[in-house]
């Protein structure tokens, strides 16, 4: 029986607890898990326009840069450029994919999917990095689409 088990391999358990929520990352490709984990670790970081400093000051696109840098990727600095450079997605975005919104006449916003329903983003209204639901009417009405660097 031991000989049969030796040939089996499984991905190690990889989970993260943030603000009382447990996120199971073990089913994700390693690079996706790295991006999601890095973004979630910024939860609670203050929102600062133009912010790119982990744990101290982030805006929405700065958060995306920090998360992707943790996985060894460089992406553009501002949300509109991040949208234009990402591979457009059809269908529902997966953990690690970016979701884009138009929040004003010339204002754009970006978040990162952490599971099938929620995304993490640097919120201007709550002044910190937090989770939101893609199904929320505010976000659903402003949704432009999704893209990925993964």
Secondary structure, DSSP 4 states (H G I P E B T S, - for coil): -HHHHHT---PPP-EEEETTEEEE-TTS-HHHHHHHHHHHTTTTPBB-TT-EETTTEE-HHHHHHHHHHHTT----SSHHHHHHHSEEE-SPPPTT-EEEEEEETTEEEEEEE-SSSEEEEEETTTTEEEEEETTSHHHHHHEEEEEE--
